Amino acid sequence: MTVAALTALAAVADSKVNPGALGFIVVALLGVATYLLIRSMTKHLRRVDFPEAKDDEGSPDAGA
């Protein structure tokens, strides 16, 4: 790094650094992606056909 770059970095106060618009866009995109993934997962889980439990005495759960 050059001396000019170091002095420019030193001149920026820590309290003035913020995420800005790019940080907001990244967080918003992550939120939208999470919503879409949860919605897709819910659709797929509704399509799953779970086997029904049988009420015969031969099953291990019936004797409990």
OpenMM code with the backbone's topology and positions (N, CA, C; nanometers):
from openmm import Vec3, app, unit

residues = "MET THR VAL ALA ALA LEU THR ALA LEU ALA ALA VAL ALA ASP SER LYS VAL ASN PRO GLY ALA LEU GLY PHE ILE VAL VAL ALA LEU LEU GLY VAL ALA THR TYR LEU LEU ILE ARG SER MET THR LYS HIS LEU ARG ARG VAL ASP PHE PRO GLU ALA LYS ASP ASP GLU GLY SER PRO ASP ALA GLY ALA".split()
positions = [
    Vec3(0.0832, -0.1178, 0.0000),
    Vec3(0.0000, 0.0000, 0.0000),
    Vec3(0.0883, 0.1249, 0.0000),
    Vec3(0.0385, 0.2248, -0.0604),
    Vec3(0.1138, 0.3487, -0.0655),
    Vec3(0.0835, 0.4327, 0.0580),
    Vec3(0.1612, 0.5357, 0.0782),
    Vec3(0.1438, 0.6241, 0.1924),
    Vec3(0.0112, 0.6986, 0.1804),
    Vec3(-0.0262, 0.7356, 0.0593),
    Vec3(-0.1518, 0.8081, 0.0393),
    Vec3(-0.2716, 0.7200, 0.0752),
    Vec3(-0.2646, 0.5923, 0.0422),
    Vec3(-0.3742, 0.5005, 0.0747),
    Vec3(-0.3840, 0.4806, 0.2255),
    Vec3(-0.2709, 0.4716, 0.2917),
    Vec3(-0.2721, 0.4539, 0.4372),
    Vec3(-0.3276, 0.5764, 0.5085),
    Vec3(-0.2927, 0.6948, 0.4603),
    Vec3(-0.3452, 0.8159, 0.5240),
    Vec3(-0.4949, 0.8315, 0.4973),
    Vec3(-0.5406, 0.7868, 0.3802),
    Vec3(-0.6842, 0.7927, 0.3504),
    Vec3(-0.7610, 0.6968, 0.4397),
    Vec3(-0.7054, 0.5772, 0.4633),
    Vec3(-0.7704, 0.4808, 0.5518),
    Vec3(-0.7712, 0.5294, 0.6964),
    Vec3(-0.6658, 0.5960, 0.7366),
    Vec3(-0.6579, 0.6473, 0.8725),
    Vec3(-0.7532, 0.7644, 0.8937),
    Vec3(-0.7845, 0.8368, 0.7875),
    Vec3(-0.8704, 0.9534, 0.7992),
    Vec3(-1.0174, 0.9154, 0.8195),
    Vec3(-1.0557, 0.7954, 0.7792),
    Vec3(-1.1949, 0.7524, 0.7938),
    Vec3(-1.2181, 0.7096, 0.9383),
    Vec3(-1.3125, 0.7743, 1.0016),
    Vec3(-1.3430, 0.7398, 1.1409),
    Vec3(-1.4259, 0.6114, 1.1434),
    Vec3(-1.4088, 0.5324, 1.2478),
    Vec3(-1.4820, 0.4067, 1.2600),
    Vec3(-1.6321, 0.4293, 1.2724),
    Vec3(-1.6724, 0.5406, 1.3289),
    Vec3(-1.8149, 0.5657, 1.3478),
    Vec3(-1.8859, 0.6015, 1.2173),
    Vec3(-1.8124, 0.6362, 1.1140),
    Vec3(-1.8732, 0.6747, 0.9873),
    Vec3(-1.8879, 0.5580, 0.8891),
    Vec3(-1.8409, 0.4407, 0.9272),
    Vec3(-1.8496, 0.3245, 0.8390),
    Vec3(-1.9841, 0.2570, 0.8608),
    Vec3(-2.0587, 0.2372, 0.7519),
    Vec3(-2.1880, 0.1692, 0.7609),
    Vec3(-2.2054, 0.0773, 0.6411),
    Vec3(-2.3008, -0.0147, 0.6473),
    Vec3(-2.3162, -0.1111, 0.5386),
    Vec3(-2.3679, -0.0485, 0.4093),
    Vec3(-2.4471, 0.0551, 0.4193),
    Vec3(-2.4950, 0.1240, 0.3001),
    Vec3(-2.5986, 0.0458, 0.2224),
    Vec3(-2.6163, 0.0846, 0.0988),
    Vec3(-2.7192, 0.0252, 0.0130),
    Vec3(-2.6842, -0.1191, -0.0239),
    Vec3(-2.5575, -0.1463, -0.0452),
    Vec3(-2.5177, -0.2822, -0.0818),
    Vec3(-2.5505, -0.3811, 0.0293),
    Vec3(-2.5274, -0.3439, 0.1526),
    Vec3(-2.5619, -0.4305, 0.2657),
    Vec3(-2.7112, -0.4565, 0.2736),
    Vec3(-2.7901, -0.3522, 0.2500),
    Vec3(-2.9358, -0.3690, 0.2513),
    Vec3(-2.9817, -0.4617, 0.1396),
    Vec3(-2.9251, -0.4460, 0.0210),
    Vec3(-2.9640, -0.5296, -0.0927),
    Vec3(-2.9303, -0.6762, -0.0663),
    Vec3(-2.8144, -0.7017, -0.0097),
    Vec3(-2.7741, -0.8399, 0.0196),
    Vec3(-2.8682, -0.9016, 0.1218),
    Vec3(-2.8997, -0.8306, 0.2283),
    Vec3(-2.9906, -0.8831, 0.3309),
    Vec3(-3.1305, -0.9034, 0.2736),
    Vec3(-3.1774, -0.8115, 0.1910),
    Vec3(-3.3101, -0.8252, 0.1298),
    Vec3(-3.3149, -0.9461, 0.0370),
    Vec3(-3.2108, -0.9682, -0.0421),
    Vec3(-3.2073, -1.0843, -0.1309),
    Vec3(-3.2028, -1.2154, -0.0527),
    Vec3(-3.1294, -1.2174, 0.0564),
    Vec3(-3.1269, -1.3375, 0.1408),
    Vec3(-3.2648, -1.3648, 0.2010),
    Vec3(-3.3353, -1.2610, 0.2403),
    Vec3(-3.4703, -1.2780, 0.2940),
    Vec3(-3.5669, -1.3314, 0.1896),
    Vec3(-3.5604, -1.2780, 0.0682),
    Vec3(-3.6475, -1.3247, -0.0402),
    Vec3(-3.6155, -1.4700, -0.0754),
    Vec3(-3.4871, -1.5040, -0.0826),
    Vec3(-3.4479, -1.6415, -0.1137),
    Vec3(-3.4961, -1.7380, -0.0053),
    Vec3(-3.4869, -1.6978, 0.1207),
    Vec3(-3.5345, -1.7829, 0.2299),
    Vec3(-3.6848, -1.8041, 0.2207),
    Vec3(-3.7592, -1.6993, 0.1907),
    Vec3(-3.9050, -1.7114, 0.1757),
    Vec3(-3.9406, -1.8077, 0.0626),
    Vec3(-3.8735, -1.7942, -0.0510),
    Vec3(-3.9032, -1.8812, -0.1647),
    Vec3(-3.8667, -2.0268, -0.1360),
    Vec3(-3.7568, -2.0493, -0.0655),
    Vec3(-3.7186, -2.1859, -0.0301),
    Vec3(-3.8184, -2.2489, 0.0664),
    Vec3(-3.8669, -2.1735, 0.1637),
    Vec3(-3.9647, -2.2264, 0.2587),
    Vec3(-4.0962, -2.2569, 0.1874),
    Vec3(-4.1362, -2.1696, 0.0952),
    Vec3(-4.2596, -2.1929, 0.0203),
    Vec3(-4.2483, -2.3176, -0.0669),
    Vec3(-4.1343, -2.3364, -0.1307),
    Vec3(-4.1123, -2.4542, -0.2136),
    Vec3(-4.1107, -2.5815, -0.1287),
    Vec3(-4.0460, -2.5750, -0.0130),
    Vec3(-4.0405, -2.6910, 0.0759),
    Vec3(-4.1806, -2.7290, 0.1221),
    Vec3(-4.2650, -2.6303, 0.1528),
    Vec3(-4.4011, -2.6580, 0.1965),
    Vec3(-4.4805, -2.7268, 0.0859),
    Vec3(-4.4650, -2.6829, -0.0378),
    Vec3(-4.5336, -2.7467, -0.1501),
    Vec3(-4.4899, -2.8918, -0.1657),
    Vec3(-4.3601, -2.9166, -0.1548),
    Vec3(-4.3099, -3.0528, -0.1701),
    Vec3(-4.3564, -3.1427, -0.0561),
    Vec3(-4.3616, -3.0897, 0.0653),
    Vec3(-4.4059, -3.1719, 0.1780),
    Vec3(-4.5538, -3.2051, 0.1685),
    Vec3(-4.6335, -3.1186, 0.1074),
    Vec3(-4.7760, -3.1488, 0.0895),
    Vec3(-4.7970, -3.2619, -0.0104),
    Vec3(-4.7046, -3.2788, -0.1035),
    Vec3(-4.7175, -3.3840, -0.2049),
    Vec3(-4.6722, -3.5208, -0.1545),
    Vec3(-4.5989, -3.5264, -0.0444),
    Vec3(-4.5467, -3.6530, 0.0064),
    Vec3(-4.6620, -3.7361, 0.0603),
    Vec3(-4.6645, -3.8645, 0.0214),
    Vec3(-4.7688, -3.9548, 0.0670),
    Vec3(-4.7096, -4.0458, 0.1752),
    Vec3(-4.7413, -4.0159, 0.3005),
    Vec3(-4.6908, -4.0957, 0.4111),
    Vec3(-4.7754, -4.2212, 0.4266),
    Vec3(-4.7143, -4.3352, 0.4553),
    Vec3(-4.7937, -4.4574, 0.4753),
    Vec3(-4.8767, -4.4473, 0.6031),
    Vec3(-4.9980, -4.5002, 0.5972),
    Vec3(-5.0867, -4.4972, 0.7131),
    Vec3(-5.0425, -4.6014, 0.8150),
    Vec3(-5.0627, -4.5720, 0.9425),
    Vec3(-5.0296, -4.6674, 1.0476),
    Vec3(-5.1356, -4.7764, 1.0493),
    Vec3(-5.0918, -4.9027, 1.0665),
    Vec3(-5.1855, -5.0162, 1.0680),
    Vec3(-5.2206, -5.0485, 1.2125),
    Vec3(-5.3468, -5.0848, 1.2336),
    Vec3(-5.3957, -5.1123, 1.3676),
    Vec3(-5.4063, -5.2635, 1.3940),
    Vec3(-5.3138, -5.3423, 1.3432),
    Vec3(-5.3180, -5.4857, 1.3721),
    Vec3(-5.2276, -5.5173, 1.4904),
    Vec3(-5.2470, -5.6328, 1.5526),
    Vec3(-5.1710, -5.6667, 1.6740),
    Vec3(-5.0304, -5.7119, 1.6433),
    Vec3(-4.9958, -5.7337, 1.5180),
    Vec3(-4.8630, -5.7783, 1.4822),
    Vec3(-4.7584, -5.6681, 1.4804),
    Vec3(-4.8023, -5.5436, 1.4858),
    Vec3(-4.7048, -5.4346, 1.4817),
    Vec3(-4.6421, -5.4131, 1.6192),
    Vec3(-4.5172, -5.3721, 1.6244),
    Vec3(-4.4496, -5.3521, 1.7551),
    Vec3(-4.5105, -5.2394, 1.8365),
    Vec3(-4.5722, -5.1407, 1.7736),
    Vec3(-4.6282, -5.0283, 1.8462),
    Vec3(-4.7595, -5.0630, 1.9147),
    Vec3(-4.8300, -5.1634, 1.8687),
    Vec3(-4.9622, -5.1952, 1.9222),
    Vec3(-4.9545, -5.2554, 2.0627),
    Vec3(-4.8455, -5.3198, 2.0980),
    Vec3(-4.8343, -5.3847, 2.2279),
    Vec3(-4.7952, -5.2929, 2.3408),
    Vec3(-4.7663, -5.1701, 2.3147),
    Vec3(-4.7181, -5.0783, 2.4203),
    Vec3(-4.8244, -5.0213, 2.5034),
] * unit.nanometer
topology = app.Topology()
chain = topology.addChain("A")
for resn in residues:
    res = topology.addResidue(resn, chain)
    for name in ("N", "CA", "C"):
        topology.addAtom(name, app.Element.getBySymbol(name[0]), res)
